[in-house]
Amino acid sequence: MASNKKYWKSVEELNENSSIMETLQQNEFAQPIPTDDFLGNKENLSASSTTRRDFLKYVGFSTAAASLAACEGPVIKSIPYVVAPDEIVPGVANYYATTMADGFDFANVLVKTREGRPIKIERNDLAKNGGAVNARVHASVLSMYDKNRLQNPKVDGADASWEELDAAVAQKMNEMSGQDIVLLTQTFASPSTSKLIQEFTTRYPNVRHVIYDSVSSSEALDAFQNKYGTRGLADYDFSKAEVIVSVGADFIGDWQGGGYEAGYAKGRIPKNGKMSKHFQFEANMTLSGANADVRVPVTPSQQLQVLKALTGGSTSGLPENVAAAVTKAKAQLQKAGGNGVVITGIPSVEAQTMALNYNDGKSVMDAAKPRMTAMGNTREVKRVMDGVISGAVKGLITVGVDPVYSFPNAEFAEAYKNLNMSLAFAMNPDATASAAKLVAAVPHYLESWGDVQLKKGTFSVMQPTIKPLFDTRQFQQCLLNWTGRNNVNYYDYLKEYMEGTVLNGTSWNQVVHDGVVESDATLTGDAETTAANEFELESSTSNGAMAFNSQSNGMELTLYTKTGLGDGRQANNPWLQELPDPITRTSWDNYVTISKSDADAMGLENYNVADGGLNGDYVNISMNGVTIEKVPVLIQPGQAKGSIGLALGYGREEGLQKEMQTGVNGFRLYNNFSAVQGGVTLEKVSGVHEFACVQLHNTMMGRDIIKETTLEIFNTKNKHDWNPVPEVSKDHQEIPVTSPDADLWDEFDRSVGHHFNLSIDLNACTGCGACVIACHAENNVPVVGKEEMRRSRDMHWLRIDRYYSSEESFAGDNEKKENISGLGSSLSEYGEMENPSANPQVAFQPVMCQHCNHAPCETVCPVAATSHGRQGQNHMAYNRCVGTRYCANNCPYKVRRFNWFLYAENDEFDFHMNNDLGRMVLNPDVVVRSRGVMEKCSMCIQMTQKSILDAKRAGKPVEDAKFQTACSAACETGAIVFGDINDTESEVHELKQSDRMYHLLEAVGTEPNVFYHAKVRNTNEA
């Protein structure tokens, strides 16, 4: 029987007419707890003295709101289709083949679209010569959703219609008949565009076409053209190389367009007891140097002498250690015969010619079908720059280039404003577009049609994957209109042109579907549209391009491009700004790299502060009367003494939101468009720079995180000698940690259904970072900004750790560790091992959630938010998580990320998730997490489940290749392989049987579903 007894806590409750009681009954709290003000404001939170108990109370109170916010989609208001397009099925992704060709990055790609929105870039496996699908290419989809893009044409600074711009251009062209007008463009590598430019310059004879590559390969192009008669760049297949010797060429990075890492990695995986041998002579520490077997620091002025010695000259005059390395490299090259290759990045036609002559006829170099992705001529570009400054050039039309930002002569910017005609084709209001009288807003490549010839004999098609977001028009369509063909659509022109020249009977629709086609057609290229034949090419004897002068009273500077930002044309992309540099592990910055000995001599230092952040000094860099002020200094192990490095692509201001205006403009020192400069002086100035560096430790300090061995030991010793399984003690007996007797857990049956594993080969991983950006795109990983990165609050689900050796090699580290005896000795010597060598060996290691079968995070979660699935993944139920962070504390791999703040729709994190346009890139298959929850790698469970469901619908087993994660699909080198370990025919099953296989921190006994392959270095002598 129910009780009718009345319970009360206060006498006030007995008063039925009490207004206070009515208020309390309607509201649980008389005054709402200001959780939004508290948790949404970083300053209030950092200044608060709130106890841990109170903090958890606030988090618990806001859990429902956080869960609701996490479940919201990126679009608040949606409009249903009146007539649904046939090709769009809600919830099902469409893929389109297209080509990226922005003048710096060229690649054949597949574009994943959801409900008509491009959301992710993937590799097009049909393209055999598909370029480099690097981090920048993966991030390019976000650049389309940039809220700062030009949305319409402009005339004299005011918004205009295309009719008004067309009229203004026609009037100007007529007024300036007979006056010198330059059409300054990027390299298009587009035959149809070259034909249109020829037709345009025929219509207006006073217009001449000049190609400008912001990062020049002019000397290499001149050398190739002198030798082979075609303006292009020699292509290389490093999978055929037995010995690779590079002198100043970062071929795993952006050297001559990049894209060589896949072939390189094939030769670096030891098979049948063999792998390639790689020597690297360089000033800056690069990706290529970090992956080399032998890396020798040499200044730029020494590099030409090294190259001469390698190709038949003498080593006299070189430092003793350099001469010894050159002698060993020559012996290895001689042994390799036709499978040895020498490449160089020295900006000298003489040096480039030496390399071509040496490689001529070798199996590695392909001179018959060169790359067509760079066509610039330094001499012509310099004439344009000087002509604008002097007034000889009266009009300038720029397409895909930003000379006001990137030309080294500061006088150009002022002279540009005084031109009679300045027309800029641009996607963003960059420095040139901001100063131009006429501005044509162009679409993103994902909104465009086009054709691209990346390599002679291979043609690609660019197709739109979405209707243009703004009132933009392609440059090619403008040329058609301005040559009197307003009624011709560029798509129709392109189709007719391709069918008449390239396709040879192949269906146009098939080529658009595949994205690529091979053809022997010889078409008009970029070089044929310029007046290059009027100018004398740089020769191997004139040496005019060897612009740097090695004055003894200054430092030698090497200008380079970072893996993330490249030449800076995607500087407004927060994914790329936040991507840690593979070598320095620093984001949101460029800086002067300098050797420890030079830094000590100048009184420059880096140091860590109490919160773990890295600080450093500032310098002024001066050269030839040009000074860049307050440039931060980063002490870089491996930097050649007497040399410094500085990344290009930073220091942009126009067209970028404030958060992206980072770094200094290195192009101001790009004198004569040469990457190396001499006579550079540094002056220490006051101030402290705060870096956002995410890896503070310098070495693995003797820990068995990176397992490595030499090729000789790998071939001759038992795997238990170089890849031992850790042992633990049981009943005073040492047993392998993998033994069931060492297992404290109740085992479960993993043989039923799918069980996923991820393999990572340290020999194949070059540290390029493409997988990190792909993970961002697939899993809606937020951007947190420089301040939060500095506080070690990065949200990357996948990181690539970089380790330096404290001795000359990791083998030396191990020897030092094994010889440590006693507590006093260990404290001092382990401390010494934290300091990297002056020329360290480097190892890269991708680390994500290891998806442990015996996961320590699962046992400590008080609300069961993290649990194990039957398919091997460690799951996260965000709605259950209350943010205790016990799991992160208990994870030995430190791969869990706590959402300190709400990163979406929060003005304090004004990146792509804070505006409607930027949120269009979000993947609807993955929830957008809110504050107060833990997040981490999910092994892209949405992708695996889709593969399973597709196979189920088709009524057949899942093909091994269909199982992918974002990182494995993005990996050019094949370092990351994902699959079902229960499928005995799968690649990942085969890889797990390898002698090189090991688990990270195996002694802990977590039994991860991610495993690694030990790194093997080729130290064999000839």
Sequence and secondary structure as in RCSB ss.txt:
>XXXX:A:sequence
MASNKKYWKSVEELNENSSIMETLQQNEFAQPIPTDDFLGNKENLSASSTTRRDFLKYVGFSTAAASLAACEGPV
IKSIPYVVAPDEIVPGVANYYATTMADGFDFANVLVKTREGRPIKIERNDLAKNGGAVNARVHASVLSMYDKNRL
QNPKVDGADASWEELDAAVAQKMNEMSGQDIVLLTQTFASPSTSKLIQEFTTRYPNVRHVIYDSVSSSEALDAFQ
NKYGTRGLADYDFSKAEVIVSVGADFIGDWQGGGYEAGYAKGRIPKNGKMSKHFQFEANMTLSGANADVRVPVTP
SQQLQVLKALTGGSTSGLPENVAAAVTKAKAQLQKAGGNGVVITGIPSVEAQTMALNYNDGKSVMDAAKPRMTAM
GNTREVKRVMDGVISGAVKGLITVGVDPVYSFPNAEFAEAYKNLNMSLAFAMNPDATASAAKLVAAVPHYLESWG
DVQLKKGTFSVMQPTIKPLFDTRQFQQCLLNWTGRNNVNYYDYLKEYMEGTVLNGTSWNQVVHDGVVESDATLTG
DAETTAANEFELESSTSNGAMAFNSQSNGMELTLYTKTGLGDGRQANNPWLQELPDPITRTSWDNYVTISKSDAD
AMGLENYNVADGGLNGDYVNISMNGVTIEKVPVLIQPGQAKGSIGLALGYGREEGLQKEMQTGVNGFRLYNNFSA
VQGGVTLEKVSGVHEFACVQLHNTMMGRDIIKETTLEIFNTKNKHDWNPVPEVSKDHQEIPVTSPDADLWDEFDR
SVGHHFNLSIDLNACTGCGACVIACHAENNVPVVGKEEMRRSRDMHWLRIDRYYSSEESFAGDNEKKENISGLGS
SLSEYGEMENPSANPQVAFQPVMCQHCNHAPCETVCPVAATSHGRQGQNHMAYNRCVGTRYCANNCPYKVRRFNW
FLYAENDEFDFHMNNDLGRMVLNPDVVVRSRGVMEKCSMCIQMTQKSILDAKRAGKPVEDAKFQTACSAACETGA
IVFGDINDTESEVHELKQSDRMYHLLEAVGTEPNVFYHAKVRNTNEA
>XXXX:A:secstr
        SSGGGG TT HHHHHHHH SSSS   HHHHHT HHHHHH    HHHHHHHHHHTHHHHHHHHH  S 
SS    SS  TT  TT  EEEEEEEESSS EEEEEEEEETTEEEEEEE TT TT B   HHHHHHHHHHT TTS 
 S EETTEE  HHHHHHHHHHHHHHTTTS EEEEE     HHHHHHHHHHHHHSTTEEEEE  SS  HHHHHHHH
HHHSS SEEEE GGG SEEEEES  TTTTGGG   HHHHHHHHS BTTB  EEEEEESS  HHHHH SEEEE  H
HHHHHHHHHHTT   TTS HHHHHHHHHHHHHHHHHGGGEEEEE  S HHHHHHHHHHHTT SSEEEEEEE S  
  HHHHHHHHHHHHHT   EEEEES  HHHH S THHHHHHHT SEEEEEESS  HHHHH SEEEE   GGG  E
EEEEETTEEEEE  SS  SSS   HHHHHHHHTT TT  HHHHHHHHHHHHT TT  HHHHHHHSEEE       
GGGGB GGGS    TTT TT      TTSEEEEEE BTTTBTTTTTT HHHHHS  TTT EES   EEE HHHHH
HHT  EEE TTS EEEEEEEEEETTEEEEEEEEEE TT  TTEEEEESS    TTS GGG  S  GGGG GGG S
EEEEEEEEEEEEEEEEEES    B TT TTS EEEHHHHHHS HHHHS   EEEETTEEEETTSGGG  S     
 SS  EEEEEETTT     HHHHHHHHHHT     HHHHHTT    SSEEEEEE SSSSHHHHHHHHHT  SHHH
HHHHHHHHTS  SS  EEEEEE     TT HHHHH TT  EEE TTS EEE TTT     HHHHH TT   EE  
S  SS GGG SGGGSTTGGGG  TTS    TT EE   TTHHHHHHHHHHHHHHTS   GGG   HHHHH TTS 
EEEEETT TTSHHHHHHTSTTEE TTGGG    SEEEE EEE     
